[in-house]
Amino acid sequence: MIVVKNVVKSYKTRRGPNTVLDGVNLTIEKGEKAGILGRNGSGKSTLIRLLGGIERPDRGSIMRTMSVSWPLAFKGAFQGSLTGLDNLRFICRVYGTSAEDKIPHVEAFSELGRYLREPVKTYSSGMKARLAFALSMAIEFDCYLIDEVMAVGDSRFHDKCRYELHEKRKDRSMILVSHNPKEIRKHCSVFYVLHEAALVRFDDPDAAYAYYKRVG
Amino acid sequence: MIRSLVQSLSIQQRVIGALLRREMLTRYGRNNIGFLWLFVEPMLFTLVMTAIWSVRRAGMDIPVVVFAITGYPVAMIWRNCVSRGKKAITPNNALLYHRNVRVLDIFVSRITLEIAGAVAAFLFLVILFIYFGWIEPPQNLLKILSGLLLTAWLGAALALVIGALAERFDVVDRLWSPFSFFLFISSGVFYLVDWLPPFAREYVLWLPMVHGIELVRDGYFGRLFHAHYDIGYLLFCCMLLSFLGLAMVRQAGKSVELP
């Protein structure tokens, strides 16, 4: 479970603090799939970072009793001179699991072939996206944070990602952030709209969209 | 509480280990040429300095090679630390998306690698030069090691301070290289404190680096000159800079901007 209580987060700007989240409450149960809607710059990514424990809230608390992934959209911290395999080993070391038994799966999913053992700087952007997603799937979590993951790659890649996330891991919790309504409607059971630093919860997607359209 | 402390320590250790390997690959690459440079650079400098000083060694009763080898390679320890600490955060900030990776871990791994490399280069050169008979073996190993250790500590602490400052203020990043050059010139690489007039000694002894180099030299050829250093002062500087650096890195970690 993840319990977010009265979280406030603001960032410094030249014109004074900009409050991105103001008194946000949220509970994610084990196995629950929540979709968060919000316009660009509404604070979706900030919320995801707070949920992932990458940033700390200014006020309020976030309690995690299940393992939570890193935000999946992020293109990976790829150092150009390292190979895809080096990156896999790094991630596995950081999360304390062995890398060797994950190599076949990463090889198969990323379809990088011999390039898995070449420096990342020789990759195309599609290859990087495939590697990033394959690495995200190398470590198992109870809850996945997904920040616009479907924004990259071709449709075949999307299908594969969907299968990995929504079929193979359908027992896990998921927090899906997107400004694409279709994606969220399809996979989520609870809906939130983030608008003007506040988070509003809906159980019905249509109600969520109506609100999103009205304020957005 | 103790259990959770042990647990976080083991995570920390794991993360730093992972970062260290990553740094090793990016710093030295897969072919070992990169690693070789670590030794070639101080060796070249030592040899050039030896050559210059051999031509005009006016009244110097200390073997030039020994003087040179206890200079640059020792200063390299703190200099390399700071230069690696300076660009620690921004190029690596995407790593912070992994919750267990903290800004301090990135610093620790980079600094550790730098210290290990610079100390290894120094020891390797000394052993090599002794083997070829260019220098005598050292007189007091303990003093040399404590000099290296304290210089390494100083470099690590300074790397935290300058690294955090440079992250926040661009001007520190730019001004550090001229300033570090000044520090390097005045740090005792090119002179012994005893050669200076007494009033000048007082000034240079404000610099903690000078104490480190003098201590290493005292250990190497202490019988040949009168060394000026104060381990207490050096320790004080190390501790002060460490506290400052840790606090500043903590602050930098809070305000770091993720891509």
Interface residues (C-beta under 8 A of the other chain):
Chain A: K12 R49 G52 G53 I54 E55 R56 V68 W70 P71 F74 K75 G76 A77 Q79 S81 L82 D86 R89 F90 I91 R93 V94 Y95 G96
Chain B: I11 R14 V15 G17 A18 R21 R22 L25 T26 G29 N92 A94 L95 L96 Y97 H98 R99 N100 V101 K254 S255 L258 P259
